[in-house]
Amino acid sequence: MIPIRDDNPQLKLPVVTYALIVLNVLSWLVLQGFGAEPQLMQSICRLGLIPADLLGATTIPARVPCYIDGSPNWLTLFSSMFMHGSWMHLIGNMWFLWIFGDNVEDSMGRVRFVIFYVLCGLAAAGAQIAADLASPIPMVGASGAIGGVMGAYIILYPRVHVHMFFYYTTIAVPAVFMLGYWFLVQALGGFNSLGGEGGGVAFWAHLGGFVAGALLVLVFKDKRLLDMHPYHGWKKRSHPSRAWHQVGGSRRRR
């Protein structure tokens, strides 16, 4: 299921959300060379977060993707949030940030949203590190911080409808179902990845960011701003029709 858009109006121009998207894209183009090798792998090893390196692990597997010298660079906790592993990785993350970031920014204001986003990213990194303290695999991507944005969204706007492409049709479901389903998929992937590498997906970072966002939004939200929003909370419906409805017709595959 791929989200297309939501039925949530913007109250103000989401400057921070747009700026984060621009920064991620610029990092991909300038620091990661449009995903071309060897610059891509060099950027991942230099600016990605490697738990084994960060924590000074003494036992390192013989075959590792990056050189680990035991001198941790704590700045990678931040730089890793702006690195990506492929075009699809970047596009997918930015698409989710585009859909859900503006309304979360609306709920707390620009300065608070910056701090909130960074804290969610740090919580995501912490969760992934805790899952495997000696992992030599570099972690990159904005998905942990964006998971925090989604966690905040499900708390703030659970009834707002999210339009999704599903097989050959388009359906609209309340955010609590769509984002709840996403969280469940990440949880299943996370538990299946214990003791392994998780197929290269940082499931625990996604989960950690999501939970952090759902909790931090309770502190960072601005009641004055939320009171101006028509669709926050459980009491206000986001669509006059039933909760689940089809908004696009199906078509046969040829």
C-alpha positions in Angstrom: 0.0 0.0 0.0 1.5 3.3 -1.1 0.2 6.6 0.4 -0.7 9.2 -2.2 -1.9 12.1 -0.1 -4.0 12.9 2.9 -7.2 15.0 3.5 -5.4 17.3 5.9 -5.2 21.0 5.1 -2.0 23.0 5.6 -2.4 26.0 7.9 1.0 27.6 7.2 3.7 27.1 4.6 5.7 24.1 5.9 9.1 25.7 5.6 11.0 23.2 7.8 9.5 20.2 6.0 10.5 21.7 2.6 14.0 22.6 3.9 14.5 19.0 5.2 13.6 17.6 1.8 16.0 20.0 0.1 18.8 19.1 2.5 18.3 15.4 2.0 18.3 15.8 -1.8 21.4 18.0 -1.8 23.2 15.5 0.4 22.4 12.8 -2.1 23.5 14.9 -5.0 26.6 16.6 -3.5 27.9 14.2 -0.9 26.7 10.9 -2.4 27.3 11.6 -6.1 23.8 10.8 -7.3 24.3 7.3 -6.0 27.3 6.5 -8.2 30.2 4.4 -7.0 32.7 4.7 -5.4 31.3 8.0 -3.9 28.1 6.3 -2.6 29.9 3.7 -0.5 32.5 6.2 0.6 29.8 8.5 1.9 27.9 5.7 3.6 31.1 4.5 5.4 32.2 8.0 6.3 28.9 9.6 7.3 26.7 6.6 8.1 26.2 5.4 11.7 28.1 2.2 12.5 27.3 0.9 16.0 30.5 -1.2 16.3 32.6 1.8 15.5 30.6 4.2 17.7 30.8 2.0 20.7 34.3 0.8 20.1 33.5 -2.9 19.7 36.6 -5.1 20.1 35.3 -8.1 18.1 34.7 -7.3 14.4 33.7 -9.8 11.8 36.3 -10.6 9.1 34.2 -9.3 6.3 32.7 -5.8 6.9 31.5 -3.2 4.4 33.4 -0.4 6.0 36.8 0.0 7.7 36.4 0.3 11.4 39.3 1.8 13.3 37.8 2.1 16.8 37.8 5.9 16.8 34.1 6.8 17.0 32.7 9.8 15.2 29.6 11.0 17.2 28.7 13.4 14.5 27.5 10.4 12.4 24.4 10.3 14.7 23.3 13.4 12.9 24.9 13.0 9.4 23.4 9.5 9.0 19.9 11.1 9.0 20.7 12.8 5.6 22.4 9.9 3.9 20.6 7.3 1.7 21.5 4.0 0.1 19.7 4.3 -3.2 17.4 6.5 -5.3 14.3 4.6 -4.1 15.4 4.9 -0.5 15.6 8.6 -0.9 12.4 9.0 -2.9 10.4 6.8 -0.5 11.6 8.7 2.6 11.0 12.1 1.1 7.5 11.1 -0.2 6.4 10.1 3.3 7.9 13.3 4.8 6.1 15.4 2.1 2.7 13.8 3.0 2.9 13.8 6.8 5.5 16.4 7.7 3.5 19.6 6.9 0.7 18.9 9.4 3.0 17.8 12.2 4.9 21.0 11.6 1.6 22.9 11.8 0.9 21.4 15.2 4.1 22.7 16.9 5.6 25.5 14.9 8.9 25.6 13.0 11.5 25.8 15.7 9.9 23.1 17.8 9.5 20.9 14.7 13.3 21.1 14.0 14.1 20.0 17.5 11.4 17.3 17.5 12.7 15.9 14.1 16.3 15.7 15.4 15.3 14.1 18.7 13.2 11.4 16.8 16.2 10.7 14.6 18.5 10.3 17.6 15.9 8.0 19.3 15.7 5.9 16.1 19.5 5.6 16.1 19.5 4.6 19.7 16.9 1.9 19.1 18.9 0.4 16.2 22.1 0.5 18.1 20.5 -1.2 21.1 19.2 -4.0 18.8 22.8 -4.9 17.9 25.6 -3.1 19.8 28.4 -4.7 17.7 26.8 -4.3 14.3 29.4 -3.3 11.6 26.6 -2.4 9.2 26.3 1.3 8.5 22.9 2.8 9.2 21.8 5.6 6.8 18.5 7.3 6.0 15.9 9.8 7.3 13.3 7.0 7.9 13.9 6.9 11.7 13.2 10.7 12.0 10.3 10.4 9.6 9.0 7.5 11.6 8.8 10.0 14.4 6.8 12.3 12.2 4.4 9.4 11.5 4.2 8.6 15.2 3.2 12.2 15.9 0.7 12.2 13.1 -1.2 9.1 14.4 -1.6 10.8 17.8 -2.6 14.2 16.4 -4.8 13.3 13.4 -5.9 9.6 13.8 -9.2 10.1 11.8 -7.8 12.0 8.9 -8.1 10.0 5.7 -5.0 8.9 3.9 -5.4 8.0 0.2 -3.4 5.0 -0.9 -2.8 3.1 -4.1 -3.8 -0.5 -3.4 -3.4 -3.0 -6.2 -5.4 -1.4 -9.1 -7.5 1.0 -7.2 -7.2 3.9 -4.7 -8.7 3.7 -1.2 -8.9 6.1 1.6 -8.6 5.0 5.2 -8.2 6.7 8.5 -4.5 7.5 9.4 -4.7 5.3 12.5 -5.2 2.2 10.2 -2.6 3.1 7.6 0.1 4.1 10.1 -0.9 1.4 12.5 -0.4 -1.1 9.7 3.0 0.4 8.9 4.1 0.1 12.5 3.0 -3.6 12.6 5.0 -4.4 9.5 8.1 -2.7 11.0 7.6 -4.6 14.3 7.3 -8.0 12.5 10.4 -7.1 10.5 12.3 -6.1 13.6 11.6 -9.2 15.5 12.4 -11.4 12.5 15.8 -9.5 12.1 17.0 -10.3 15.7 20.2 -12.2 15.4 20.6 -11.2 11.7 21.0 -8.2 9.5 17.4 -7.7 8.8 17.9 -7.7 5.0 19.5 -4.2 5.2 16.4 -2.5 6.6 16.8 -0.7 10.0 13.4 -1.9 11.4 14.3 -1.0 15.0 15.2 2.6 13.9 11.8 2.9 12.3 10.1 1.6 15.5 12.2 3.7 17.8 11.5 6.8 15.8 7.8 6.1 15.7 7.4 5.5 19.4 9.6 8.6 20.2 7.5 10.7 17.9 4.2 9.5 19.5 5.5 10.4 22.9 7.4 13.6 22.2 4.5 15.2 20.3 2.7 15.3 23.6 5.3 17.7 24.8 6.1 19.6 21.6 2.5 20.2 20.3 1.2 23.7 20.6 -2.4 23.7 21.8 -3.0 27.2 20.3 -1.9 26.0 16.9 -3.9 22.7 17.2 -7.1 24.6 18.1 -6.9 26.3 14.7 -6.8 23.0 12.9 -10.1 21.4 11.9 -9.2 17.8 12.0 -7.1 17.1 15.1 -8.0 14.5 17.7 -10.6 11.7 17.8 -13.7 13.9 18.2 -13.6 15.5 14.8 -14.4 13.4 11.8 -12.2 13.9 8.7 -14.7 12.7 6.1 -18.5 12.7 6.1 -18.6 9.2 4.7 -17.8 5.9 6.3 -14.2 5.3 7.6 -13.1 3.1 4.6 -14.1 4.0 1.1 -12.9 3.5 -2.4 -12.0 6.6 -4.3 -10.7 5.1 -7.5 -11.9 2.4 -9.9 -10.2 -0.8 -10.5 -8.9 -1.9 -13.9 -7.8 -5.2 -15.4 -4.2 -6.0 -16.1 -3.4 -6.7 -19.7 
